[in-house]
Amino acid sequence: MTTQGRIFLSVRIISFTGAFLTTGLTIMAPIIAMSFHLPPEKLSWMLSAILIPSAAFLLPLSKVADLYGRRRMYTRSLLAYALITLSLTLTPNFFYLLTGCLLQGISLAGILVSYMPLLLAATPRNRQGKYLGACVAMTYLGLTLGPPVGGVLAGTLGWRCLFLCTGILACLAYGIILPVKQEWYAPTAPFVNIVSTLLLIAGILCFLFGLSAYLSYPYLCWLGLFLLCLFLLHEYRSRHPLLPLFLFKSLSFSAANLTACMQYSATYGITFLLSLYLQLVHNFSPLLSAVILLIQPILMTVLSPLAGSGADRYGCRRMVTIGLFLSSLGLWGFACFPHCTVEMLILFLLFTGTGAALFGAPNNSAIMSAVAPSYHGLASGTLALSRTFGQALSMAAVTYILARFSSASVLRNTELLSAMHIAYLLFAVLSVMAVIVSLIPAPATDRR
């Protein structure tokens, strides 16, 4: 197998694996909560434990990958992710599970900042949209298979087998890329800016954790915002910044990252809320709930390659705007009818699934094509940060809203519906704002 083939195959497998695990955990949340004698809404911390450290370590690890090799960062992060995931099959308690998820998040950050530059380095420029679309499709395939497989495992072998399956797939991706010896670097600073790294990691951890636990630790959220402001100020004055701010002079680059953050903030928490809604309000089994939630990821899987090819042919901006608009329609449907019938729920998922498919690959392509190839590592890091920060922000908001409406150790159906209504309203407003940002015209020299 060629170097390009090994990279492409490995990246597609890990793209599938991460999505497969997170959606499987989402559908298994009530089962895992029961095994640890916890209320189901507490399991939102499990997903946040993956997303928050991943967002915090993305940019520092992106710089490390540029300095010491993107292939080296990818393979070592992949091995760490595989071993940590396999170890979680032996989880004795919820604290161990959360600790493992934290370590998963850090290793996942190393994968996210290196896999896209590797893929682009081995792909002709005129076919990058197609290859990115194929990888996004694998992500959506993981989203598709995670719920039903999770539902089957929940009722047969148990939720621990989900970690076993994911760990084996990660080991497979590692074995495929291992024979590749070629290395890719990027011209960058001769060292990792330690002050910027500490400010960024502390700022993101404090802000997102503080938002999630705002009722108990409100000062952490404001401390995080303060540290992030210090980070930007230090970056502006630094000779060797962690994130060169000049990249954001490109309006296309800035707008695409902002819309990515908004889109994932608006949509990521939906699956977790709908899983609770179907299993706690409608009393559906995990498998039946998973089958209903399949609508969205199936659409994303089927349409993503077409969206990537469409971006190559017609340009990214038009596809992104259409996708965001369709997602907004679905989110406003959920916001207006939080206690809806299954038929209405499926209709709203059709809109959000189609919108997400049309948005994903074209927006990724717009970000990567807005910078020179030598900055693909940084662009990949900012894209992953925008996406992961948005996902973590979505789960932080869900965790806070559920805690706000929960009056006892057991979340009642009326409280769940009230919390869902507020969350969907927030998500719908964010989605509309993303549509507006996507409509901002880019300079003629900055269009694709």
N, C-alpha and C positions, 0 to 999 in steps of 0.2 A: 504494500500500500504506500502511496506517495505521502510526502510530508503534508501537502494540502489536504489529502483525503483523511489522514489521521487527525489533523486539527479539526476539520469540519465535523467528522464523526464524533470525536470526543466532546466538542462544544455542544453539538445537538443532544447528546446523551445527558450532559449536566444541565442543559437548559430544561430538559424534560424533568430531571430528577428533583430540582429545587421546587418547581411548581407542584409536582406530584406530592411531595412531602407536606407543603404548607396547606394545600386544599384537603389532603387526607386528614391532617390534624384538625382542620376546621370542622369537618363533618363528624369527627370522632370526639369533639370537645365535650359533649354531654357524657359520653362513656368514660373518658379519662377523668372527668370531674367526679363521677360516681366512684371510680376506683380509688380516688384519693380523698373521698368524702368532702368535696368542695362544691360550692354553687357553680353552675355552668359558666356564668359570666366571668368568673375569676380566671377562666382559661384564656381570656384575651391576653393575659400577661405572658402566656406561652409563646404566642406569635410575636408580641412586642419584644420578648427577650431575644428573638432572632433578628428582628428588624432594627432595633435601636442601636446595638453595637455595630451592626453591619453599616448603618449610615454613618456612624462616628468614625470608623476606621477606613472608609473608602478612599478619601483623598490621600492620607498618609501612605497607604499601601500602594496607591497608584504611583506615587513618587518613588517608592522603593522598587516597584516593578520596572520603572523607566531606568533606574540606576543599575540594578543588579540582574535584569533580564525578565522579560514578560513570560517566557516559557517556564523559567525557573519559579517565578511567583505562582503561575497557574498550577504547575504540577505539585508543588509543595502544599499549596492551599487545598488542592483537590484531595491529596492524601490525608491531610488533617481533617477535612470535612468527612471523608469516608470513615476514618477511625472513630471520630467522635459520634457520628451517627450510629455506627454499629454498637458502640458502648451504651447507647441509650436503650437498647433492647433489654438491658439489665437494670433499668431504673427502679430503685427501691422506694423513692418518695418524690414528692412534688419539688422539693428543693433541689434534688439531684437533676430532675428534669429541666428546671429553669437554668441551672448552671450549665448543663449540656447545651441548651438552646443558645445561651450567651456565647459559648465557644463556637458553636455552629455559625452564629452571625459573624464573628470575626473572620473565620476561615472563608465564609461565603463572600465577604468583602474582597479578599484576595483573588477569588475566582472572577468576580464581576469586573474588576478593574483590568484584568489581563486577557480574558477570553475574547473580547471583541477586537482589540488591537491585533491579537494573533490571527483571528479569522480574516480581518481586513488585509493584513500583511500577505496572506496567501491567496488573495482573491483579486482578480482584475477589477479596476475601478468601475467599469461599465456594467459589472454584474454584482456589485456589492449589495444593491437593494434586494436582488433575488436571494442571495445567500443569507442576508439578515432576515428576510421574510421567512426563509426555511427554518432558521433558528427560533424566531418568534413563534412559528407554527408549532415547534416542538414544546415550547413553553406552554402554549395553549393546549397541546395534547396532554401535557402533565396536569394542567388544570381540569381537563376533561376526565381523565382516568382516575385522578386522586379521589374524588367523592365516591364513585361507585366501588372502587377497590377498597377504599376506607370503610364503606358501608358493609361490604362483604366480610372484611377482616374483623370488623367490630362484632359481627354476629357469629363468627366461626373461630378464628385463631387468636383474636385479641388485638388490641391496638399496638402492642409492642412489635408485631410483625411488620408494621408499616416502616419502622426504623430499620428493620432487617432488610427489607426489599430495597429501600433507598440507599442504604450503605453498600449493598452489593452492586447496584447500578453505578454508584460513585467510584467503586473499585474498578469496575469495567472501564469507565471513562479514563481513569488513571492509567490502566494497563495499555490502553490504545495510544495515549499520547507519550508514554514513557520512552519508546524507541527514538522519538524525535530529539535530535541533539542540537539542531540549529537554534541560535539565540537571537532575540530582537531587543534592541535598546532604543532609547530616544535621547536626543541632545537635551540636557537638563542641568540643573544646578549640581555641583559636585557633592552635595550632601542633602539630607532631609532636614528641613527647618524645624528644630525641636520646639521652639517657642510657639510657632504656628500650629504644630501638631498637638501640643498639649492644650492650647486654647480651643482648638476645633473639637477635639475629642471630649474635653470637659464640657464645652458649651452644648454640643448636641446631646450628650448623655443627660446633663442636668435639665435641658429644656424639654426633651421628649419624656423622660421619666417624671419630671415635675408636672407636665401636662396630664399624663396618665394618672398620677396620684395627687392631683391638685387639691383635693379635699383634705388630704393629710399633710402634704408638703408644698404649699403654694409658693413659698420663697424659692424653691428650686427652679421653677419655670422662669422666674424673673432673673435669677442668677445666670441661667443658661443663656437668656437673651443678652445679658450684659457681656458675658464671655464671648458670644458670637460677634457682638459689635467690636469688642477689642480685637478679635481675630481679623476682621475686615480692615480695621485701622492698621494693625501690624502688617497685614499683607500689602496694603497700599504703600507703606514706607519701606518694606523689606527689599533688599537687593536680590534675595533668593527666595521668592514667595513659594508657599506650598501650592497655591492656586493663582497663576498669573491672571490678574484681573483684566488684562488687555484682551483676552479671549472674548469677553462680554461686550467689546466694542462692536462685534458683529451682531446686528439686530436679529438675524435669523438664528444664530446660536443662542442668544439670550432668551428669545421668545420660545424656542423649542424646548429649552430646559425648564422654563417657567410653566409652560403648558403641560409638560410631563409631570412635574410636581403636583400641579393642580388636578390633572386627570387621575393620577394614582391616589391622591388624597380623597378624591370624590368617589372612587369606585372600589378600592381595596376592601373596605370594611363591610361591603354589601353581603358577601358570601357568608361571613361569620354571623351577621345579624339574621340572614335568611335561614341559616342552619338552626339557630336557636328558635326562630319563629315557627318553622315547620315541625320541629320535634317537640317543642314545649307548648305551643298554642294549638296546632293542628294534630298533635300527638302522632305524627308520622314516624315510621321507623327510620334509622339512619340510612338504610339502603334506598327506601322510597324517597326520602329527602334528597339523597344524592342524585337519583335519577331525574328529579325535577330540576335541580340546579345544573344538570348537564347542558341545558339549552345554551347558556352563555358561552362556556368554553368550546363547545362543538362548533359554534359559529366562528369563534375566534380562530380555531384550528384550521377550518376550511378556507376562510377568507384572507388570512394573513399573508400567505404566499402571493395571492392575487393582488393584495394591497401593496406589497413590496415591488412587484413587477409594474404595477400601475404608477408607483412613485418614480421608477426609472423612466417611464414613458411620458407621463403627464406632469411630473413635478410633485413635490412633497406637500406643499402648502395647501393645495386644494383638497387632497385626501385627508389631511389632518383636520381641517375645518369641518368637513362633512362628518367625520367620525366623532368629533367632539359634540356636534349638534345632535346627532342621533343618541349619544350617551346622555345628553341633557334631557331629552324627551323621556327616556326610561327612568331617570332619576326623579324627575318631576312627577312621573306616575306613581313611583313608590312614596314620594313625599305627600301627595294628595290622598293616596289610598293605602296607608300603612297596614290596615287590617283588610286585605284584599282576598279575593278568591284565588284558587290555584290558577285558573285560566287567565286572570288579569296579571298575576305574578309572572306567568310564562310570557305574556305579551310584553311586559316591561323588560324582561330579560332578553327578548329578541332585539329590542332597541339598544340596550347597553352592550350586548355581545357584538352586534354588528358595528357599533360605534368604536368599541375597543379594538376590533380587528382592523378597521380602516385607519385608526390612529397610530397603532404601535410601530410597525415597521417603517412607514413613511417618516414618522417623527424621529426615530433612531437614525435613519438615513440623512435627514436634514441636519441633525447635530454633527454627525461625523463628516459630512461633506462641507460643512461651514468652516472647517479648519484645515490647515495643511497636514499631510500625512505624518510629519514629525511630531504633531501634537495630538495624534489619535489616542495615545495613552491618557493624556489629560482630559480629552473630550469624553473618552469612555468612562473615566472616573467621575466627571461632572454629571454625565447622563445617569450612571448608576446611583450617584448621590441624589439626584433629583427624583429618580424613581423610588429608591429605598426610603428617602426622607419622606416622600409623599405617602408611601405605604405605612411607615411608622407613625406619621402624623394622623393618618386615618384610624389606625388601631388605638392610638393614644386618645383621640377624640371619642371613639366608641367606649373605651375603658372608663373614661371620665363620665360620660353621659350615663352609662349603665350604673356606675357607682352613685351618681347623683339621684337616680330614680329608684334605686334599690333601698327599701326601708327595713329589710330584715335579711337574715342569712339565706332566704329563699326568694328568688326574683319572681314576683307574681306576674300573671299574664297581662294585667292592666298596666303594670309598671313597665314591662317589656315593650308593649305597644306604644306607650308614651315616649319611651326612650328612642324607639325606632323612628317615630315621627320627627323628633328633633334632629336625630342624626341624618335622616334623609333630606330634611330641609337644608341642613348645612351642606351636605354633599351636592344637592341640586344647585345651590347658589355658587359653589366653587366651580361646578361644571360650566355654568353660564359665563362666569368670569374667564374661564379657559377659552371658551369660544370667542369672546371679545379680544383676548390677547392674540389668538391665532389670526384674526382679521387685520391686525396692524400691518400695513404694507411695508415690505422690506425694500431697501435701496436696490436699484437696478443691478449694481455690482455684487449684490449679496443674495440674489435669487437663484433658485435651482428649480 
